[in-house]
Amino acid sequence: MTFRAKHLLGIEHLHPTEITTLLDLADSYAEHNRKGIAHRDVLAGLTQINMFFENSTRTQSSFELAGKRLGADVMNMGMQASSIKKGETLIDTALTLNAMRPDLLVVRHPHSGAVDLLAQKVNCAVLNAGDGKHEHPTQALLDALTIRRAKGRLHRLSIAICGDISHSRVARSNIMLLGKMENRIRLIAPPTLMPSGMADFGCEVFENMEEGLKDVDVVMMLRLQKERMDGGFIPSEREYFHRYGLDAEKLAHAKSDAIVMHPGPMNRGVEIDGTIADDINRSVIQEQVEMGVAVRMAAMDLLAQNLRASRSAQTQMV
Amino acid sequence: MTDLLFTNARLIDPVALTDSIGALHVRDGKIVEKFETTPAIEGATVIDCDGKCLAPGIIDIGVKVSEPGERHKESFSSAGRAAAAGGVTTIVTRPDTIPSIDTPEILEFVERRAQADAPVHVLPMAALTKGREGREMTEIGFLQDAGAVAFSDADRVITDTKVFSRALTYARSLDALVIGHTQDPGLSNGAAVTSGKFASLRGLPGVSPMAERMALDRDIALLEMTGARYHASQITTARALPALERAKRNGLNITAGVSVHHLTLNEMDVADYRTFFKVKPPLRSEEDRLAVVQAVADGLIDIICSMHTPQDEESKRLPYEEAASGAVGLETLLPAALRLYHAEMIDLPRLFRALSLNPARLLQLDAGRLLEGAPADLILFDPDAPFQLDRSKLLSKSKNTPFDGARMQGKVIGTWVSGERIWGNA
């Protein structure tokens, strides 16, 4: 067994071999998805609950579809409108949910660390679908799979992550994952959107887009998270686009075969020019969405295997 | 007339800065004399200290007793017992209760409750502005007459400098002590940790350590303007120290404190979102911690306090950003502070200068000394006795200590208040 994790809370605690195991499995799921080969036995009899304390369409549907393709019984709980509004604490919600005996719990929460906290209180496998500004592991894994398929490898690449790094859990998980796989990471952002101490993580830090993009293999754009900003981080969207938006001119500094990625949803004309996003020779944005389902299938498959193994071990002990 | 004679004691004298074996004679709740050898005093009850440390009791400035308002978190009875067990003989209580202690009537309630329930001295602080809202000053004169020993809006900063300067000016005319919280409110708004690598890794909103210096600089300028008597409750960063040193050198009436948590823990202790390590201001980098420890040893920072802040489980078992700030500290103040002694960063007389003598001086009390005429508020402790802290055994009603499970050294054997033993077996 090369994937030992009980939960998928972040990339931080994954070992490189666990990442590779997961990506290999996801790769085969991606192929089977394309061929229409079903695997409804993998999670048959298991219950998956999607608990989203924060709005999401893409990630939630991706997890839902992944669960359904593997035969799980999937339930969506929109937590924004529910008991939280009635004053229930996160831990009480977790205990209530735990009493319903789910097997897989997919959680998104606006606060960093909230999914870790919840995972301590339940007996099922927990998948972090994004916690505050902390981690979004399945996004980093699907990005990794997309890169690996496009570039043929996931090591010794020069990768630029550009934009609102400060508010981005996607950036944190990607920095962690790409660093573990021994890539060269360049971070490009206006200083107001660059968290402090990033050089300590082994990243190169740039304030200038042209310099930062020089000769990179991968350009990863981030969404400007307007909803997380309390106060002015940038003077205006048009100035931001002028200085940090990805257009053909800036992209010309990257390698000629560099791929362009974006976790979505995109703000066209703010962080990325529409023609770049739609350029099928450069943009892998649609492939990222496709890989998202495959990666989530693989993650749930592996966690379910570990869950079943630990449950049968417990039964034997009894 | 009752006489007590502490013999064979390791006397920790923060005035003479000595640490030597001797005896101490106490009569009618007051210290009579210090001896190098054991004198013969007729009729005295002899307490053989067996070579353990005898020091002036700790005076802890800034203790939150959650009365009125949140007695389920801490009461005068539970805080008093916790203080006795921790070697704290005087607690100076914070006014950030519900409601705030901002009128003589509420202050009298607090004093009555304290007198009835707490075995240690309780000296209350009062709010500097009504409702701690930073708009109108409280009745500083009446509150002082009613027993308020200092004025503070606790962890709230008075942002309106006109309001603050008037309050300082008025306080000066009464020689009232003002205690300030030095955190620039704009910069620190919404922050849960100190900014830096750790904050970035955990995705938590951080505040630059510079926010402390900015607020201190502002307050120093206002002191130059008003001449008030001022104490910065917690100075926790290296960058604030030169400003403090300069202000003292320029003869301003300023002192500074630091919580024992900032002296013994750093930002990395938060680890995987452990909310019991969420304090205000947030824990700092190791460099800052070491600089502040040195400042205490040098006497630049005058006072060590526990910043005792009880919180129930419900307010702590939350995602880090939502969790309440603060840690209980009355019972761990001494063993935590002794970590600095065991690390050979400070000696015991200097430690008690910061724990007992300087707070007494600041509050113009006779306590905190082993001198004739001083009240016999004393603690006997074994600085080496090892133990592992179990938070469920704390006497505080709230158990939110960052030291749960920590290996510590230093046990209080006995606590005396005005010559009366309130902790330990006779």
Contacts between the chains, C-beta under 8 A, distances in Angstrom:
chain1	res1	chain2	res2	distance
A	12	B	201	7.9
A	89	B	314	6.9
A	89	B	317	7.2
A	89	B	318	6.6
A	90	B	318	6.6
A	90	B	319	6.4
A	91	B	317	5.5
A	91	B	318	7.9
A	109	B	319	7.0
A	111	B	319	3.6
A	111	B	320	7.0
A	111	B	321	5.0
A	111	B	322	6.2
A	112	B	202	5.9
A	112	B	203	4.0
A	112	B	204	5.3
A	112	B	273	7.4
A	112	B	319	7.2
A	112	B	320	6.6
A	112	B	321	6.8
A	113	B	202	6.8
A	113	B	203	7.9
A	113	B	204	7.5
A	113	B	272	7.3
A	113	B	273	3.4
A	113	B	319	5.6
A	113	B	320	4.8
A	113	B	321	8.0
A	114	B	319	3.9
A	116	B	272	5.9
A	116	B	273	5.9
A	117	B	273	6.6
A	117	B	317	7.7
A	117	B	318	7.7
A	117	B	319	6.0
A	131	B	203	7.6
A	132	B	203	5.4
A	132	B	204	7.8
A	132	B	319	7.7
A	132	B	321	7.2
A	133	B	203	3.4
A	133	B	204	7.5
A	133	B	205	7.9
A	134	B	202	6.2
A	134	B	203	3.5
A	134	B	204	7.9
A	135	B	203	7.2
A	169	B	203	6.1
A	172	B	200	7.8
A	172	B	201	7.5
A	172	B	203	6.0
A	195	B	199	7.4
A	195	B	200	3.7
A	196	B	195	5.2
A	196	B	196	5.5
A	196	B	197	7.2
A	196	B	199	7.3
A	196	B	200	6.1
A	196	B	206	7.3
A	197	B	196	5.0
A	197	B	197	3.2
A	197	B	198	7.7
A	197	B	199	7.8
A	197	B	200	5.2
A	198	B	200	6.4
A	200	B	197	4.7
A	201	B	197	7.4
A	201	B	200	7.8
A	201	B	201	7.6
A	230	B	190	6.8
